[in-house]
Amino acid sequence: MRILLTISVLSSILIGCGTGVKPQDANHHVDNSFVLTNINVVDVVQQKVLSRKNIIVIDGRINAIINPNRHDTYSGLTHIDGKGGFITPGLIDMHVHMYETAAYQLTLSHGVTHVRVMNGIPAHLNWREQVNAGRLIGSSSTVSSPIISAYDDAYLHHSVHTAEQAKQAVTQYVEQGYDLIKAYGNLSKETLTAIIAQGRQLNMPIAKHGPHGSGDMVTGSLSGLQSLEHVEDIYQGPLNYQFAPELLPEVVAELKATGVPVTPTLNIYAQLTQLSQEKAPYLAKTNPEYTSDIIALETSNNQVERWLTASENMAKHNQKVLDFLIFITQKLHQSGIPLLVGSDSGVLLSPHGLATHKEIQLLLQAGLSPFEVLAAATINPARALKLEHNIGHIRESLQADFIYTQSSPIDDLSLLKEPSAVIKNGHWYSQQTLKKMREQAIASRSLWQELKVLVEAL
């Protein structure tokens, strides 16, 4: 794999240098307690807007949501006039790949207040704790284990071929402090079954690449997992690369019976489709400054080049597949299966933060209403992570993670991409501060630091 070769060549000259925006470098409220007045609250649980409310935030948590005619003045707190704007719960991206702290600030600057990292390494555990402790500004995170798969030579994968190896891997990652297990799609029935059993025994959540079992496993065996990833794998797996909508009802019914939410990750297939259609002109629209140097180096010599040289017939085929994946997503939603927003950012040239909003637009194309899309980006992920008593909606006692916009996002979800402010743990980041955060994150990026992180994960 080229990325491994790059690391081995350059690792001998690595130097350590810190990256990321520190709290003292950002222009935000030092005090994470305030009163936000004259505001409309987007309630993603009841799917309605609560008009003209005051929000009291104390020590980073929502203390009260009250009507403006209440006489509680909270005179000791900073008062912020919401001017009739709207607050929406902070977005949760359930499928990202990031190997530098800059990515955490980029996601936060676009309203993504929490991410689930889907190929964890030790550095992610450190960054998770730094954000939680307030030593690093950025999205908070849930961190998966390194991918457990059947590959023997895949970089950052943990190879298993027996049930005993699979159980040992799960136990190891529980002890190391990861939040969940990431199980890959090429595991044997024996090893996947062992991973699921060990996860249940140790109370360790599991997310699986591909919404289907391994070998002749029945789909019901996947009950109780945290999530199933990639609708693309429904097309490639149960449908065996057939455009066969008549086969979908049985597949969808089996998935619904598991009770497990699905993360479609349409964004990456949409990007490769555009690459194959538009070629080089599309690259200028991918926000290359968001892509880390090492990922750009790897993808430019691999997947990107593949789609830049794709034939016209291949480009047409990609569009046909993308349309079918959106159709599959629509059927999953119509059946009542909870969907989760997951951008797969950090793959191909998919920009952190912005890719989340691309996924949101693709879910709209799949027929979800704005409220339903917001649920897929907030309360559904929070429930899947069992964090709904802390994040994912706006309610008393929850963490103050929300997005402020001057107009209603229900009328235009794209407003959330460049919000007027993002509030994380009660700290208020204005639009100007968010812009500065992005600029500082990009400027602080270090190829050497990223290589150091990856080498340490070997």
LINFENGI-V946102 format. One record per residue. N is the residue number from 0. RES is the residue in one letter. SS is DSSP state (@ for helix, = for strand, . for the rest). PHI is phi in radians with two decimals (NA if undefined). NEAR is the number of other C-alpha atoms within 8 Angstrom. Layout:
# LINFENGI-V946102
n: <N & N>
res: <RES & RES>
ss: <SS & SS>
phi: <PHI & PHI>
near: <NEAR & NEAR>
This chain:
# LINFENGI-V946102
n: <0 & 1 & 2 & 3 & 4 & 5 & 6 & 7 & 8 & 9 & 10 & 11 & 12 & 13 & 14 & 15 & 16 & 17 & 18 & 19 & 20 & 21 & 22 & 23 & 24 & 25 & 26 & 27 & 28 & 29 & 30 & 31 & 32 & 33 & 34 & 35 & 36 & 37 & 38 & 39 & 40 & 41 & 42 & 43 & 44 & 45 & 46 & 47 & 48 & 49 & 50 & 51 & 52 & 53 & 54 & 55 & 56 & 57 & 58 & 59 & 60 & 61 & 62 & 63 & 64 & 65 & 66 & 67 & 68 & 69 & 70 & 71 & 72 & 73 & 74 & 75 & 76 & 77 & 78 & 79 & 80 & 81 & 82 & 83 & 84 & 85 & 86 & 87 & 88 & 89 & 90 & 91 & 92 & 93 & 94 & 95 & 96 & 97 & 98 & 99 & 100 & 101 & 102 & 103 & 104 & 105 & 106 & 107 & 108 & 109 & 110 & 111 & 112 & 113 & 114 & 115 & 116 & 117 & 118 & 119 & 120 & 121 & 122 & 123 & 124 & 125 & 126 & 127 & 128 & 129 & 130 & 131 & 132 & 133 & 134 & 135 & 136 & 137 & 138 & 139 & 140 & 141 & 142 & 143 & 144 & 145 & 146 & 147 & 148 & 149 & 150 & 151 & 152 & 153 & 154 & 155 & 156 & 157 & 158 & 159 & 160 & 161 & 162 & 163 & 164 & 165 & 166 & 167 & 168 & 169 & 170 & 171 & 172 & 173 & 174 & 175 & 176 & 177 & 178 & 179 & 180 & 181 & 182 & 183 & 184 & 185 & 186 & 187 & 188 & 189 & 190 & 191 & 192 & 193 & 194 & 195 & 196 & 197 & 198 & 199 & 200 & 201 & 202 & 203 & 204 & 205 & 206 & 207 & 208 & 209 & 210 & 211 & 212 & 213 & 214 & 215 & 216 & 217 & 218 & 219 & 220 & 221 & 222 & 223 & 224 & 225 & 226 & 227 & 228 & 229 & 230 & 231 & 232 & 233 & 234 & 235 & 236 & 237 & 238 & 239 & 240 & 241 & 242 & 243 & 244 & 245 & 246 & 247 & 248 & 249 & 250 & 251 & 252 & 253 & 254 & 255 & 256 & 257 & 258 & 259 & 260 & 261 & 262 & 263 & 264 & 265 & 266 & 267 & 268 & 269 & 270 & 271 & 272 & 273 & 274 & 275 & 276 & 277 & 278 & 279 & 280 & 281 & 282 & 283 & 284 & 285 & 286 & 287 & 288 & 289 & 290 & 291 & 292 & 293 & 294 & 295 & 296 & 297 & 298 & 299 & 300 & 301 & 302 & 303 & 304 & 305 & 306 & 307 & 308 & 309 & 310 & 311 & 312 & 313 & 314 & 315 & 316 & 317 & 318 & 319 & 320 & 321 & 322 & 323 & 324 & 325 & 326 & 327 & 328 & 329 & 330 & 331 & 332 & 333 & 334 & 335 & 336 & 337 & 338 & 339 & 340 & 341 & 342 & 343 & 344 & 345 & 346 & 347 & 348 & 349 & 350 & 351 & 352 & 353 & 354 & 355 & 356 & 357 & 358 & 359 & 360 & 361 & 362 & 363 & 364 & 365 & 366 & 367 & 368 & 369 & 370 & 371 & 372 & 373 & 374 & 375 & 376 & 377 & 378 & 379 & 380 & 381 & 382 & 383 & 384 & 385 & 386 & 387 & 388 & 389 & 390 & 391 & 392 & 393 & 394 & 395 & 396 & 397 & 398 & 399 & 400 & 401 & 402 & 403 & 404 & 405 & 406 & 407 & 408 & 409 & 410 & 411 & 412 & 413 & 414 & 415 & 416 & 417 & 418 & 419 & 420 & 421 & 422 & 423 & 424 & 425 & 426 & 427 & 428 & 429 & 430 & 431 & 432 & 433 & 434 & 435 & 436 & 437 & 438 & 439 & 440 & 441 & 442 & 443 & 444 & 445 & 446 & 447 & 448 & 449 & 450 & 451 & 452 & 453 & 454 & 455 & 456 & 457>
res: <M & R & I & L & L & T & I & S & V & L & S & S & I & L & I & G & C & G & T & G & V & K & P & Q & D & A & N & H & H & V & D & N & S & F & V & L & T & N & I & N & V & V & D & V & V & Q & Q & K & V & L & S & R & K & N & I & I & V & I & D & G & R & I & N & A & I & I & N & P & N & R & H & D & T & Y & S & G & L & T & H & I & D & G & K & G & G & F & I & T & P & G & L & I & D & M & H & V & H & M & Y & E & T & A & A & Y & Q & L & T & L & S & H & G & V & T & H & V & R & V & M & N & G & I & P & A & H & L & N & W & R & E & Q & V & N & A & G & R & L & I & G & S & S & S & T & V & S & S & P & I & I & S & A & Y & D & D & A & Y & L & H & H & S & V & H & T & A & E & Q & A & K & Q & A & V & T & Q & Y & V & E & Q & G & Y & D & L & I & K & A & Y & G & N & L & S & K & E & T & L & T & A & I & I & A & Q & G & R & Q & L & N & M & P & I & A & K & H & G & P & H & G & S & G & D & M & V & T & G & S & L & S & G & L & Q & S & L & E & H & V & E & D & I & Y & Q & G & P & L & N & Y & Q & F & A & P & E & L & L & P & E & V & V & A & E & L & K & A & T & G & V & P & V & T & P & T & L & N & I & Y & A & Q & L & T & Q & L & S & Q & E & K & A & P & Y & L & A & K & T & N & P & E & Y & T & S & D & I & I & A & L & E & T & S & N & N & Q & V & E & R & W & L & T & A & S & E & N & M & A & K & H & N & Q & K & V & L & D & F & L & I & F & I & T & Q & K & L & H & Q & S & G & I & P & L & L & V & G & S & D & S & G & V & L & L & S & P & H & G & L & A & T & H & K & E & I & Q & L & L & L & Q & A & G & L & S & P & F & E & V & L & A & A & A & T & I & N & P & A & R & A & L & K & L & E & H & N & I & G & H & I & R & E & S & L & Q & A & D & F & I & Y & T & Q & S & S & P & I & D & D & L & S & L & L & K & E & P & S & A & V & I & K & N & G & H & W & Y & S & Q & Q & T & L & K & K & M & R & E & Q & A & I & A & S & R & S & L & W & Q & E & L & K & V & L & V & E & A & L>
ss: <. & @ & @ & @ & @ & @ & @ & @ & @ & @ & @ & @ & @ & . & . & . & . & . & . & . & . & . & @ & @ & @ & . & . & = & . & . & . & . & . & = & = & = & = & = & = & = & = & = & = & . & . & . & . & = & = & = & = & = & = & = & = & = & = & = & . & . & = & = & = & = & = & = & = & . & . & . & . & . & . & . & . & . & . & = & = & = & = & = & = & = & = & = & = & = & = & . & = & = & = & = & = & = & . & . & . & . & . & @ & @ & @ & @ & @ & @ & @ & @ & . & . & = & = & = & = & = & = & . & . & . & . & @ & @ & @ & @ & @ & @ & @ & @ & @ & @ & @ & @ & . & . & . & . & . & . & = & = & = & = & = & . & . & = & = & = & . & . & . & . & . & . & . & = & = & = & . & . & . & @ & @ & @ & @ & @ & @ & @ & @ & @ & @ & @ & @ & @ & @ & . & . & . & = & = & = & = & . & . & . & . & . & @ & @ & @ & @ & @ & @ & @ & @ & @ & @ & @ & @ & @ & . & . & . & = & = & = & = & = & . & . & . & . & . & . & . & . & . & @ & @ & @ & @ & . & . & . & . & = & = & = & . & . & @ & @ & @ & @ & @ & . & . & . & . & . & . & . & . & @ & @ & @ & @ & @ & @ & @ & @ & @ & @ & @ & @ & @ & @ & . & . & . & = & = & . & . & @ & @ & @ & @ & @ & @ & @ & @ & @ & @ & @ & @ & @ & . & @ & @ & @ & @ & . & . & . & . & @ & @ & @ & . & . & @ & @ & @ & @ & @ & @ & @ & @ & . & . & @ & @ & @ & @ & @ & @ & . & . & . & @ & @ & @ & @ & @ & @ & @ & @ & @ & @ & @ & @ & @ & @ & @ & @ & @ & @ & @ & @ & @ & @ & @ & @ & . & . & . & = & = & . & . & . & . & = & . & . & . & . & . & . & . & . & @ & @ & @ & @ & @ & @ & @ & @ & @ & @ & @ & @ & . & . & . & . & @ & @ & @ & @ & @ & @ & @ & @ & . & @ & @ & @ & @ & @ & @ & . & . & . & . & . & . & . & . & . & . & . & . & . & . & = & . & . & = & = & = & = & . & . & . & . & . & . & . & @ & @ & @ & @ & @ & @ & . & . & = & = & = & = & . & . & = & = & = & = & @ & @ & @ & @ & @ & @ & @ & @ & @ & @ & @ & @ & @ & . & . & . & @ & @ & @ & @ & @ & @ & @ & @ & @ & @ & . & .>
phi: <NA & -1.06 & -1.11 & -1.18 & -1.09 & -1.02 & -1.14 & -1.15 & -1.27 & -1.69 & -1.10 & -1.20 & -2.00 & -1.12 & -2.22 & -1.61 & -2.57 & -1.24 & -2.27 & 1.92 & -1.55 & -1.52 & -0.92 & -1.23 & -1.61 & -1.84 & -1.57 & -2.32 & -1.07 & -1.12 & -1.54 & -1.65 & -2.22 & -2.89 & -2.03 & -1.80 & -1.80 & 0.93 & -2.30 & -1.84 & -1.84 & -1.44 & -1.64 & -1.40 & -1.43 & -1.47 & 0.95 & -2.71 & -1.81 & -1.58 & -1.47 & 0.85 & -2.13 & -1.98 & -1.97 & -1.83 & -1.97 & -2.25 & 0.94 & 1.42 & -2.19 & -1.35 & -1.48 & -2.82 & -2.15 & -2.25 & -1.31 & -1.18 & -1.48 & -1.17 & -1.63 & -1.22 & -1.66 & 0.80 & -1.12 & -1.42 & -1.83 & -1.13 & -1.82 & -2.09 & -1.40 & -1.28 & 0.91 & 1.31 & -1.36 & -2.25 & -2.04 & -2.17 & -0.96 & -1.00 & -1.36 & -2.14 & -1.73 & -1.60 & -2.70 & -2.32 & -2.25 & -2.51 & -2.27 & -2.71 & -1.21 & -0.98 & -1.10 & -1.18 & -1.34 & -1.10 & -1.12 & -1.05 & -1.15 & -1.91 & 1.50 & -1.61 & -1.59 & -2.57 & -2.30 & -1.92 & -1.43 & -1.90 & -2.70 & -1.23 & -2.39 & -0.94 & -1.03 & -1.10 & -1.14 & -1.15 & -1.13 & -1.00 & -1.24 & -1.09 & -1.13 & -1.06 & -1.52 & 1.43 & -1.51 & -2.43 & -1.42 & 2.87 & -1.14 & -1.24 & -2.57 & -1.94 & -2.04 & -1.37 & -1.17 & -0.93 & -1.09 & -1.64 & -2.53 & -1.68 & -1.23 & -1.59 & -2.28 & -1.41 & -1.14 & 1.12 & -1.86 & -1.84 & -1.43 & -2.35 & -2.32 & -2.28 & -1.08 & -1.14 & -1.07 & -1.12 & -1.11 & -1.10 & -1.11 & -1.07 & -1.04 & -1.03 & -1.34 & -1.11 & -1.14 & -1.43 & 1.71 & -1.25 & -1.58 & -2.79 & -1.77 & -1.80 & -1.80 & -1.50 & -1.36 & -1.73 & -1.16 & -1.27 & -1.01 & -1.09 & -1.30 & -1.14 & -1.05 & -1.17 & -1.08 & -1.11 & -1.12 & -1.19 & -1.07 & -1.13 & -1.12 & -1.71 & 1.01 & -1.90 & -1.09 & -2.35 & -1.98 & -2.01 & -1.23 & 1.71 & -1.40 & -2.84 & -1.39 & -1.83 & 1.05 & -1.73 & -1.06 & -1.35 & -1.03 & -1.04 & -1.15 & -1.54 & -0.99 & 1.61 & -1.22 & -1.23 & -2.93 & -2.11 & -1.86 & 1.40 & -1.17 & -0.94 & -1.33 & -1.23 & -1.10 & -1.42 & -1.67 & -0.98 & -1.57 & 0.92 & 1.11 & -1.75 & -1.45 & -2.23 & -1.05 & -1.20 & -1.55 & -1.17 & -0.94 & -1.18 & -1.08 & -1.14 & -1.09 & -1.16 & -1.16 & -1.07 & -1.12 & -1.28 & 1.32 & -1.66 & -1.22 & -2.09 & -1.80 & -1.12 & 0.84 & -1.29 & -0.98 & -1.16 & -1.18 & -1.13 & -1.19 & -1.16 & -1.14 & -1.13 & -1.04 & -1.22 & -1.51 & -1.67 & 1.04 & -0.96 & -0.99 & -1.19 & -1.02 & -1.18 & -1.73 & -1.68 & 0.91 & -1.03 & -1.16 & -1.44 & -1.61 & -1.11 & -1.06 & -1.27 & -1.19 & -1.08 & -1.11 & -1.17 & -1.20 & -1.14 & -1.75 & -2.41 & -1.14 & -1.06 & -1.06 & -1.02 & -1.45 & -1.17 & -1.81 & -1.16 & -1.28 & -1.09 & -1.12 & -1.14 & -1.08 & -1.15 & -1.11 & -1.03 & -1.13 & -1.10 & -1.13 & -1.02 & -1.03 & -1.24 & -1.13 & -1.13 & -1.11 & -1.05 & -1.04 & -1.05 & -1.18 & -1.06 & -1.13 & -1.09 & -1.37 & 1.71 & -1.24 & -1.11 & -1.83 & -2.16 & -1.29 & -2.56 & -1.57 & 1.04 & -1.09 & 1.61 & -1.76 & 0.97 & -2.15 & -1.44 & -1.36 & -1.04 & 1.51 & -1.11 & -1.13 & -1.04 & -1.30 & -1.14 & -1.09 & -1.04 & -1.14 & -1.20 & -1.21 & -1.07 & -1.10 & -1.39 & 1.72 & -1.30 & -1.32 & -0.95 & -1.13 & -1.19 & -1.14 & -1.07 & -1.07 & -1.17 & -1.85 & -2.43 & -1.24 & -1.07 & -1.06 & -1.04 & -1.17 & -1.06 & -1.47 & 1.02 & -2.05 & -1.17 & -1.59 & -2.29 & -2.44 & 1.79 & -2.75 & -1.90 & -2.71 & -0.98 & 1.51 & -1.46 & -1.10 & -1.46 & -2.04 & -2.70 & -2.03 & -1.89 & -2.25 & -1.35 & -2.07 & -1.29 & -1.23 & -1.14 & -1.42 & -2.77 & -1.15 & -1.16 & -1.05 & -1.28 & -1.26 & -2.23 & -1.27 & -1.23 & -2.86 & -2.16 & -1.96 & -2.19 & 0.94 & 1.44 & -1.53 & -1.69 & -1.94 & -1.24 & -1.01 & -1.13 & -1.17 & -1.12 & -1.10 & -1.12 & -1.04 & -1.08 & -1.07 & -1.18 & -1.10 & -1.16 & -1.18 & -1.46 & -1.05 & -2.34 & -1.01 & -1.16 & -1.14 & -1.16 & -1.10 & -1.05 & -1.05 & -1.23 & -1.11 & -1.14 & -1.46 & -1.14>
near: <6 & 6 & 9 & 8 & 8 & 8 & 11 & 8 & 7 & 9 & 10 & 6 & 5 & 10 & 7 & 7 & 7 & 5 & 12 & 13 & 13 & 9 & 9 & 5 & 6 & 10 & 7 & 9 & 8 & 5 & 7 & 13 & 13 & 12 & 13 & 13 & 13 & 13 & 16 & 13 & 13 & 13 & 12 & 13 & 7 & 5 & 8 & 7 & 8 & 9 & 7 & 11 & 14 & 13 & 13 & 12 & 16 & 11 & 9 & 13 & 13 & 16 & 10 & 10 & 11 & 8 & 8 & 9 & 4 & 6 & 4 & 4 & 4 & 6 & 5 & 4 & 8 & 8 & 8 & 8 & 7 & 10 & 8 & 9 & 13 & 16 & 12 & 13 & 14 & 16 & 13 & 15 & 16 & 13 & 15 & 15 & 11 & 9 & 9 & 12 & 11 & 13 & 12 & 12 & 16 & 15 & 15 & 14 & 13 & 13 & 16 & 15 & 15 & 13 & 14 & 13 & 15 & 13 & 12 & 13 & 10 & 7 & 8 & 11 & 12 & 8 & 10 & 12 & 8 & 10 & 13 & 8 & 7 & 8 & 9 & 12 & 12 & 11 & 13 & 11 & 9 & 10 & 15 & 15 & 15 & 13 & 15 & 15 & 13 & 12 & 10 & 5 & 5 & 7 & 6 & 10 & 11 & 11 & 9 & 14 & 10 & 8 & 12 & 7 & 10 & 15 & 11 & 8 & 11 & 12 & 10 & 8 & 11 & 12 & 7 & 6 & 7 & 13 & 11 & 12 & 17 & 15 & 14 & 12 & 9 & 8 & 13 & 10 & 11 & 8 & 14 & 12 & 9 & 12 & 13 & 11 & 8 & 12 & 13 & 9 & 7 & 8 & 6 & 12 & 11 & 13 & 13 & 13 & 11 & 15 & 13 & 10 & 12 & 11 & 6 & 6 & 8 & 6 & 11 & 9 & 8 & 11 & 10 & 7 & 12 & 11 & 12 & 14 & 13 & 14 & 16 & 10 & 11 & 12 & 13 & 10 & 10 & 9 & 12 & 7 & 7 & 7 & 7 & 7 & 6 & 5 & 8 & 10 & 8 & 7 & 9 & 11 & 9 & 10 & 13 & 11 & 8 & 12 & 9 & 15 & 12 & 14 & 15 & 13 & 15 & 15 & 12 & 13 & 10 & 9 & 9 & 12 & 13 & 10 & 14 & 16 & 9 & 8 & 12 & 8 & 7 & 10 & 10 & 8 & 7 & 9 & 9 & 10 & 6 & 10 & 13 & 10 & 7 & 10 & 13 & 10 & 8 & 10 & 12 & 9 & 8 & 8 & 9 & 13 & 10 & 8 & 12 & 10 & 8 & 9 & 7 & 8 & 6 & 9 & 12 & 9 & 8 & 12 & 9 & 8 & 8 & 12 & 8 & 9 & 12 & 13 & 9 & 10 & 12 & 11 & 9 & 11 & 11 & 7 & 9 & 7 & 13 & 10 & 12 & 14 & 17 & 13 & 16 & 13 & 16 & 13 & 9 & 10 & 13 & 13 & 13 & 14 & 15 & 10 & 13 & 14 & 11 & 10 & 14 & 12 & 8 & 11 & 12 & 11 & 8 & 10 & 7 & 12 & 7 & 10 & 10 & 8 & 12 & 11 & 11 & 13 & 14 & 16 & 15 & 13 & 15 & 13 & 9 & 10 & 8 & 7 & 10 & 11 & 6 & 8 & 15 & 15 & 14 & 14 & 8 & 9 & 9 & 12 & 11 & 14 & 13 & 15 & 16 & 13 & 14 & 9 & 7 & 9 & 12 & 7 & 6 & 7 & 10 & 8 & 10 & 12 & 11 & 9 & 13 & 10 & 12 & 18 & 14 & 12 & 11 & 15 & 13 & 11 & 14 & 10 & 11 & 7 & 11 & 13 & 9 & 9 & 13 & 11 & 8 & 10 & 16 & 10 & 6 & 9 & 11 & 8 & 9 & 10 & 14 & 11 & 13 & 12 & 11 & 10 & 9 & 6 & 9 & 5>
